Amino acid sequence: MRLYRRRFIPRLLKGLVWGAMILSWYLILALFIDMPNEYKLRHSTDNLQNQYDKLSARYEELDEVLYNIEERDVNVFRKLFESNPYDLGAGDVRSQYLLHEELIDKDNNMLISRLTGDIHKVERTLNNFSRSYEELRYAIDSSLISKDNIPAIQPINNRQLTLLAAGKKPLINPFHRIEREHHGVDYLIPEGTPVFATADGVIEALANNNSSHGKAITIDHGNGYKTSYGHLSEIRVKAKNKVKRGDIIALSGNSGLSFAPHLHYEVIFKEMRVDPIHYFFMELTPEEYKRIKQIAISSMQSFD
């Protein structure tokens, strides 16, 4: 019996030690090392989180565009009509509800597939923009056109992009109350706001009492480019003067056939009026360019 006890007790202790070691290893593996199935489950939502982050960034960008449009409309309505504008979001309630209903029943794989497709579309669009930009830059660098003689900035200080009130497109004329082609862009600004030359050039023509554009300036930039600035209150240059991009050439006003104090700005290339929005590339980022395009598209009425 004593011999049995002598053999049993060491074996029992050894078994307890091995059991403790096995239990310790199991705890270490369970707490710090993921099994394949556990790893798969733990990281199954990583892709969803990445897609959500990208979608959130896109939402913030669109929200910023909407904010700028609302700010512009508040500015227009308060100055012209002394009232607050309509609620831009009211008409979107039903569409948001329908989108929510469409997505609520979709599983994660379907949502990921849809988000992936949308992201690929955005990437293709960005790639197309990049190629177009590189082609344009190469064309300018390889030609004889001086970059300083191409209109490339806004004619006023509009860093917040909230002052643009009308784009180049068919708009309601404030005097005739019918839709007519609007050949430039309108900035709703107080009288006396400095107006800049948007490229190097020579003052081609001055108008002190033009029936439609009031006091106005036309600058010849060479290479087929001209710009015009209308409804001014004060002209600070003379005919045949040479000007540099950024020079103050006038102060904005309300002269001529003008519905409210504003600046009417046009870009002419080879005798054809083109959209000035595409000629602000020197001072706008790609994101700001998209925002100002949205603002121009949303305009409904011109001011001249």
Steps between C-alpha positions, in 0.01 A plus 500: 500500500780737589675414173179574309468837672860585426440440130152654481577836662789595263288393201211708629721804545652451157148471351391818676806684370437382145133589531590849621744542210241383246239731651745793489583436135131476418432832670791663316376367167140600573583853619786606274501279190201481266404171347424515124124516556537755778733712286252490212213605726702771671606663171182441300388862557830667405400538135162638603673754726730611216205539265308692764793739551519570124125551481511736798774707333293525182194600702695779672618627159144511364378660822759776456374566145142521625608735780660739249188497283283576802733783606482653154119480495475653847720785378288554185162486672595720794656771281234504230179390669574557871385147581648158565520251211302180468618184673722318250468173689122486510467354152752226572314340792309253283807404294699444820221285638487292179878455504482386863226250412705373208813439708352385829426146377830442322757275665863597557624337180250693288588826672872438452441418132302822451754714684788340309327577170442862600862540608623354168284753314652785702851365438436483123369857505807621692729318258328667206539841668869430564562403136314807374701723733831351389403534133404864554821574688708336228314695229565829680865421572567394142327795335590863463210613721621679809337371817482858627274594209236234569218605739558274797360660817171643619454876446420558870606356833269200534703249695191369685318448165181654639480813281429336165129557432445405134680280249530492121183327384137587414362694800192703587563863405398722794356772277323304228409204727577252223783252455792639302858391441731644767844543343715533813493463877357740758653570840261650755725745683467846661583811299865597527640145507844485328496334157819329373639437153497123461804488267766724348378711213419842353186704568316476170182694574333704775127575520379771735132470421429175318122450485517143622827455690537860621859584578702214351853393410627267229856364521681343204737229631630393160491146356128537439406567865299797624314568825226750583385648831160673524277710729798677659482806722853628436758426230864531606679439168519672164480371145825340376629455857691179559381300801626196689300215643371608843513876432198692630337645189166619640247498783176309466168681483142502375525695174316419181215251479566340838252345739727536806862591577712230337784429258435341162813320373556338160783307333522517120720263299528559125184716500298233682373543855614201708412395854721696745460222760758295308754784523548518877752215508791701638335563838256207543570147616316216322256484792434875484454480123231234546332713767491817291365303202216375719428855615492627141271216390256571784450867402155591369506873419753746362542856629530677164 
